[in-house]
Amino acid sequence: MKQHTSPRLFRQIALLVLLLLLIACPSRLLAQKLVSEELGKIKELYDKTEPIVWVITGNSITHGNFLTHGYRSYAEHFAERTRSEMARFRDVVINTGVAGDTVPKLTNDLDHRVLRFKPTVVSIMMGMNDSAAGPEGREKFRASYFKLVNRLKSESDSLILLHTPNPITSTAVRRSDLPAYAQIVREVAQDRGVSLCDQDKMWREHLELSKSNLIYLIGDGTIHPNRWGMCSSHTISARP
């Protein structure tokens, strides 16, 4: 005689399978979904007529100053792309990058550098100077970055876009631990469910595909992008 499995048993099996899935691949899949959703929200802003306030902050790479030798920084390229090419004339792009900056310094100056502008989107590229602390400074950097993102989430309604720093040349020995710091930025973005622009990954992919040492063509020979680097992967990654 054929036996029928009870609906109750099916429910129990289904719950067990769901529990096993949550144990096997818990936060990573959820975090990836959240990161994707946050990036999607930023892209959706371009479909709306309301003006966007963009605050782009970071260290000397964002600041630009004399390092670009009079050419545009990536924040300026982004402003031109958004406010001119895309005809979003009422958008506001504010660059508050400061040369020599670190995550703790930015966090302490967050009111002046970011929050007072009530940004729709905050773009942050940090880690280059923090990495000079080497392996011993990794956990401090991680804790500081979490504090920064948590403050932005609790004290503003801004969408957050984090960037990993661009790779550096072998001559920049003080920052040789930079890849580990870039990985921490990825982990912070994933854990807090904010969007990520992986500059480090994009530059390395370009380097692997190029027959020449591209980093010397788009960098200043140490840690900064040159004028070509400013308008290459940084600009491409900023386009919606």
N, C-alpha and C positions, 0 to 999 in steps of 0.2 A: 504493500500500500504506500503511495507517495505521501511524503511528509512535507508540510508547508512551514516555512520559516515565519515566525510571528513578526508583525510590524514593530513590536517593541525591540526585538533583537536587531532588526535592521537599523533602528534609531541608535541603539547602543553601539553597533559597528561603525555607523557614520560618525558619531561623536568621538569614538576612539581614533578613527582615521584623521579627523580634524585636529585632535589633540596632538597626534604624532607629527602632523604637518607643521603645527605651530612650534613644536619642540625642535624639529629638524631644521626649519628655515624661518625663524621668528622675525626678529627685528630688521634683518637686512632687506628682505623683500618689501616690508612695510616702509622702511626708510627710503628705499629707491623709489617707491611709488610717491611718497611725500615730496622728494626732491623733484621728480618729474612734474608733479602737480604745481609746485611753486614756480618752476620755470614756465609752465603753461600759463600761469596767471600773469607773468610778466609779458609774455608774448601777446596775450589777449588785450593788454593795455593799448596796443597799436590799433586795435579795431574800434576803439572808443574815441569819441570826440573830446573828452575832458583832457585838459593839459596835464602832462606828467612832470613831476619834479624829480630829477635824477641827481643824487649826490654820489659822486665818485671819489673815493678816498683811498689812501694808502701811503706809501713812502715815496722816495725820490723817483721811482719809475712812474708813478702816477703824477707826482708833482710836476715832472718835466724839467723845469727851470733850465739851467745852463747845459744840462746833459743832452738836450736835443739840438744844441747849437743853432737855435732860432727856428728850427722846424717844429711841426706840431707834435704834441704829446698824444697818446692814444685817447685821452679824454676829449681832446679837441677834435680828433678824427670822428669820434663817436657823436659829438655835438653837431658836426657838419652833416654826418649821415642822417641823423634824426631830424634836426631842425631845418635842413635845407633839402637834401635829396628826398626825404620822406614827407616834406612839406608840413611837418608838425611845428609850425611857427611859434606857437604859444608854449611849447615845452621849455623847461628851464633845466640846464645842465650846469651843475656846480662842482668844481674840482677843489677838494680840500686836502689833497695829498700834501704831506710834509716830508721833505728830505730827511733821512736818518731815523724815520719813525719806526716804532715797534708797537705790537698789539697792546701792551699795558699803557703806553703813552696815549694811544688813540682812545682807549677805554676811559682814561682819566679826563680826556678832553672831548668826550662824546657830545656833551651839550653844545659846545661851541662849534664843533666840526660837522655835526650831523643833525642832532635832534631839533635845533632851533629852526631849521629849514623845512621841517615837517615833510620829509621826502616821501614820494610814492615808492621809489626804489632806491635802495642803498647798495652800491657796488664797492666791494672791499678787496684790495689785493695787498696782502701783508705776508710777512714771513722771511723776507730776504735779510733784513737786519737782525731779526730774532735768531736766525740760524747761526749767527756768529757765536752764540753761546754753546754750540756743539751738542753732543749727545746729552750732556748734563742738563741742558736747558729745555729739552723736549717736553717734559711733563709740565713745567711752568708755562711753556707756550700753549700747550693743550688747555690747561686750566684757564689761562688768560683769554684764549679765543672763545671758550665756552662762556665765560663771563661777559665778553663783548656781545656775542650773539644773543645771550639771554637778556641782556639789557635792552637791546634793540627790539626784541620781541615783547618785552614787558612795558617799555616806555614809548613805543610807537606802533603804528599800524603799517609800517613800511614792509614791502617785499624785499628780501635780502638775496643778494647775489655775491657769492664768494669766488675768489680766483686763487688758483695755485700760482706761485711765482714762476717766471720763466727760468729755464736752466741757465747755468753759468759756465764759464770756461775753467779749465784746470788751474789757471793762475790765481783764481779767487779762493785761496786755500783756507781763509778764515771762515768761509761759508761752505765748506766741503760737505757738511751734513744737511745741506738744503733739501735733497730728495726726501729725507725723513720728515722734515717740516712740511713739505708739500703733501705727504701722505696724511699727516695730522689734519691739514686743512680739509682733505677729502673726508676724513672720518668725522670731523665736526659738522660738515655740511650734511652728511648722511644721517648722523645721529639727531640733529636738530631739524631735519626735513626742510633745509633751505637749498636754493639752487646753487649750482657750481659750474664755473667756467674753468676747465682744466687746461690752463696755459702750459703747464709743464708737460703734459701728455701730448698736446698738439705740437709744441716745439720739437719734442723728441721724435715724434712721427715724421716731421719734416727732415730732421737730421738723418734718420734712418733711410729715407728715400733719396736723399741728395748724395751725389758723388763727391761733392766738395764739402768742406766743413762749414756748413751753413751758419753755424752759430757765430763765426767770425765775420760773416757778411751782414747779419742783422743784429749783431751785438756790438758793444764798444770794446770788446776784448776782455772784459771782466764780468760785471754783473748786470749792466744796464742794456736794454735794447737801444740801438741807434735809431736814426730817423727812418730807416727802412723797417726795422723791427717794430717801431711804433705803429706803422701803417700796414703791417702784415697780419700776423696771427692775432694781435690784440684787437685790431679793427674788425677782422673777419669774425672773431668770436663774439663781438658785440653786436653784430647785425642780427635782427630778429628773423 
